[in-house]
Amino acid sequence: MLSPTMTIIYVDSPERSADFYQRLLGAEPVELSPTFAMFVFNNGFKLAMWSKHTVEPAAKAVGGGTEICFVCQQPEQVDDIYQQWLAKGLTIAQHPLEMDFGYTFVAEDPDGHRLRVYKLNE
């Protein structure tokens, strides 16, 4: 069986996006160039940014079509992150609310990629 190892998002400027995610997540990119950037996190997850101007084959869709998700253990963590991201000036697409799966909110990165923070219901 194949196991996914990385998510790549298509962005206008990988350098700008890497700066955004570095400030947001407190991690350094392991690779950074004008056309590509990549982060590797402690849990093994890799998040890469590829220039939408140079990706081949050309991307059919860009920001807003998918979500990068961050799970919390407590609802209070969702509220804390929401307040932190508001203070950092992130665009909020959905304010914290209870949904059928749990407590959540959605922010956006500079290219409109959705960033969902959530706490699953028990």
C-alpha positions in Angstrom: 0.0 0.0 0.0 1.2 3.5 -0.8 1.3 6.1 2.0 1.1 9.8 1.3 4.2 11.7 2.4 3.7 15.3 1.3 1.2 18.0 0.4 2.1 20.5 -2.3 0.2 23.8 -2.6 0.5 26.0 -5.7 1.4 29.6 -4.8 2.3 32.9 -6.4 5.6 33.2 -4.6 7.2 30.2 -2.7 9.6 32.6 -0.9 6.7 34.8 0.3 4.7 31.7 1.3 7.6 30.2 3.1 8.0 33.4 5.1 4.3 33.3 6.0 4.4 29.6 7.1 7.7 30.1 9.0 6.2 32.9 11.0 2.9 31.1 11.5 4.2 27.7 12.5 7.7 28.6 13.9 9.5 26.2 11.6 12.4 26.8 9.1 12.0 25.6 5.5 14.4 22.7 4.6 14.4 23.9 1.0 13.8 27.4 -0.4 14.2 28.8 -3.9 12.2 31.2 -6.1 10.1 28.3 -7.5 9.9 25.9 -4.5 9.9 25.7 -0.7 9.4 22.8 1.7 8.9 22.3 5.4 9.3 19.0 7.2 7.6 18.8 10.6 8.4 16.6 13.6 5.6 14.2 12.8 7.1 13.6 9.3 4.5 15.7 7.5 5.9 17.6 4.6 4.4 20.8 3.3 5.7 22.2 0.0 5.0 25.3 -2.0 5.5 25.2 -5.8 5.3 28.3 -7.9 2.0 28.2 -9.8 3.9 29.9 -12.7 6.4 27.0 -13.1 4.6 23.8 -12.0 4.4 21.2 -14.7 1.9 20.1 -15.8 0.3 23.5 -15.3 -2.1 23.7 -12.3 -5.8 23.7 -13.0 -6.7 25.1 -9.6 -4.9 27.2 -7.0 -5.8 28.5 -3.5 -9.1 27.7 -1.8 -9.7 24.3 -3.3 -8.2 22.3 -0.4 -7.5 22.6 3.3 -4.5 22.1 5.5 -5.8 20.9 8.8 -4.5 21.2 12.3 -6.0 19.1 15.1 -6.3 20.3 18.7 -6.8 18.2 21.8 -9.0 20.8 23.6 -11.6 23.3 22.3 -9.7 26.1 24.2 -6.8 25.5 21.9 -8.9 26.3 18.9 -9.9 29.6 20.5 -6.3 30.3 21.5 -5.0 29.7 18.0 -7.9 31.7 16.5 -6.9 34.7 18.7 -3.2 34.3 17.8 -3.9 34.2 14.1 -6.3 37.2 14.3 -3.5 39.1 16.0 -1.1 38.1 13.2 -3.6 39.5 10.6 -4.7 36.3 8.9 -7.8 36.4 6.9 -10.5 34.5 8.7 -12.9 32.6 6.4 -15.0 31.1 9.2 -15.0 32.2 12.8 -15.0 29.5 15.5 -18.2 27.5 15.6 -19.5 24.0 16.5 -20.1 21.8 13.5 -21.3 18.2 13.2 -17.7 16.9 13.4 -16.4 19.3 16.1 -15.3 22.8 17.0 -13.5 24.6 14.2 -12.5 27.8 12.4 -10.9 28.4 9.0 -8.2 31.0 8.1 -6.5 31.6 4.8 -2.9 32.0 3.7 -1.8 34.7 1.3 -2.8 32.6 -1.7 -6.2 31.7 -0.3 -5.3 28.2 0.8 -7.6 27.2 3.7 -6.1 26.5 7.1 -8.6 24.6 9.3 -8.1 24.3 13.0 -10.4 21.9 14.8 -11.1 19.8 17.8 -13.1 16.6 16.9 -16.1 15.7 18.9 -15.7 12.7 21.3 
